[in-house]
């Protein structure tokens, strides 16, 4: 039986979070702010691993809907996550945070290949581990990759960074009467067809009893505030 480490978390960041107010790409000032937030969180003696999406550069599902081969499109999306991971690694190392990028796709020239035991050892040495290239397989989202990595790396929780401060029953940017959930069960989340994380990621988290904390990454020092329960968020759990 795998025992979860209470001071080890997985942070899931969407690729879109790296755009800032731009329409696409990587905004370095935003990446630097996120890196500083991660550094502040690491000072609390927390093991941190990350999974970053690639939607700011390329979305495999969107390309597939326009006629591109799905597997090929997903591989391109995985490579986009590697670009984002390298950008965040650079920002972290500029502020003296020891970091390793570990890719599910072997790319030896620029980063390590993901190996579970090696990732755990890096975290034991106080290194931030960035898990790139999703699961290494097409047809799986980076949300699902985050849930799988959290399970196999014995994380106590998944922190899902979004553009809003939690989960609502409908889009709060469109509907002023949208209701925010402070807590919601995995079952209710799936039954209501909510879209903050895909259903396969929720199922993996549910099967391994890993709570998911959904919060906004827009605010400075949001990671420490959310971890310390001094920020708005929604918890998905049993």
N, C-alpha and C positions, 0 to 999 in steps of 0.2 A: 504493500500500500504506500502510495506517495504522500508524504506529509508536506502540506503547504507551509512556506516560510512567511511568517506574519509581517516581516519587513521587506518583502520582495513584491514589487508590483510591475504590471505591464502597462505601458502608456501607449494608447492607439491614437495617432494623429493623422487626420486626413491630409491628402496632398493639397487640397484647396486651402487648408489653414496656412500654408506657406506662401500663398499668393498675396496676402494682405488685401488691399483694395484694388489690386490689379485684376485683369481678366484672365490671366494665365501666367505660368512660369513661377520662378522663385524670387521672392522679395527678400533680399538679404537682411534688411533691418528687422523684418518679422522673424526670420530664422534666428537672428542674434538674440531677440527678446525671448523666444522660446528656449534657446540654449541657456540663457541666464536663469530662467524659471526652473529648468531641469537641474542646474547647478545648485540653486537654493534648496531644492527638494532633496538632493543627494546629501546635503549637510545634515539631514535628519537620520543619518545612518540607515538609509534605505537602498536596497538593491534595485536598480532600475534597468528594465529592458524596454525596447520600443519597437513598434511596427508602424511604418509610415506608408500611407497610400500614395498613388501616383496620378490622381485625377487632375492635378494642376498642369500636367504635361501631356498625358495620354490616358484615355479611358477605353479599355478593351471592349467593354460591353457596348458602349456607344458606337465604336467602329464596327463591331459585329452586326449591330442593327442596321448599318448602312451597307452591308454586303460583304464585309471583310471576313475571312475565315476566323472563327471564334478563337481557336487555339493560338493562331498566329497573333491575333489582336491581344490576347491575354499575355503572351510572352513579351510583347512590346510594353504593355502596362507594367509588367514585373521589372523591366529595365528602367522604366520611369521611376519606380520606387527606389532603385539603386542610386539614381541621380539625386533624389531628395535625401537619401540617407547619407551620402557623401557630403552634401551641403551642410546638413546638421552636424555631422562629425567635425567638419572644418570649424564651424561656429563654436562647438564645445571645446575643441582643442585650443582655440584662440584664448579661451578663458581658463585654461589649465585643468580641464576635465578629461581624464583618461578614458578613451572611447574605442570601441571596436565595432566595425561594420561586418556583419556575418550574412552572407547571401545564400539563399536556398539554391540559386544557380551558381555553379563554380565560375568565378571570375578572378582567378588567382592574382592577376596583375594589379588589382586595385583593392581587393578586400579578401577576408577569410571566407571559406566555405562554412556554412552553418553546421556545427556539430553540437549536439545537446550538451554533452559533458564539458566541452570546451567553453560553451557559453556560460554554464554555471560557474566554472572556474574563474572566468573573467569577472563575473559579478562578485565572487568571493574575494577578489583582489580589488574591489571597489571601482571597477570599470563599468561604464555605461555601455550596454550592448544594444546595438541597433540591428534588428533582424530585417533584412532586405529581401526583395524578390518574392514576397508572399510565401506560399507553400512550395513554390517551385513547380506547381502544376497548374495548367489552365482550368477554367471553370470554377475556381475558388477565389473568393474576394479576399482583400487584405483584412477585412473584419474577421472572416473565418480563420485566416492565418494568425491573427492576434489571439483568438480564443484557443487555438491549438498550441501556440507557443506558451501562452499563460498556463495551460494545463501541464505541458511536458516540462516546463521550467519551474514548476511548483510555486507559482505566484498566488498570493492571497487575494488579489483583486485585479480587475481590468479597469483602467481609467480611460474612458473614451472622450477625447476632446472634440467638441463640435463648435458650431457658430452660435448656438443658443445655450441657455443656462439649465438645460435639462430636457425631459421628454414631455411633450404636450399631446393632447388628444387630436389636435390639428395644428396646422402651421401657424405659429404665433405672429409671424410677420404678415400674414394675410388676414387673420381673424383675431379681433381684439378680445373675443370671448373664449379664446382657447384656454383649456384647463391644463395646468401643470401638475404632473405627478411627482410627489416627493419620493414615493416608493411604489414599485409595481412588480408583480411576480413575473417570472419567466412565462408562465402559462397565460396570464392575461395579456402580456406583451404580444405573444404569438397569436392569441385569439383575436386581438384587435387589429392585427396586421400593421403594426407600427413599423417605421422604416429607418429608424436611427442606426440600427445594425441589422444585417440580414439574418434570416431565420436559422440558417445553419450555424452561424456564430453563437446565437442565443442557445441553440440546442447543445452545442459543445460546452458552453459555460454552465448550463443547467445540469448536464450529465456529470460534470466535475465539481459542482457546487461552488462556482467562482462568481462572486458578485460583480456586477458591472456598474461603475459610477460614470454617469453622463454629465458633463459640465461644459461651460464655455471657456475656450482658450483665448478669448479676445482680451481679457483683463490682465494687467501686469501682475506677476506673482500668483497667478491663478492656481498653479499646481500645489503650492504649499497651503494656500487658503482652503482648497478643496480637500486635500489630504487631512488637514486639521479640522475639517467640518466647520469652517468659518466662511463658507461660500455656498451659493445656491447650486444644487445638483439634484439629479434623480438617481436612485439606486434600484437596479434590477436584481432581484434575488428570489430565493424560494419563500 
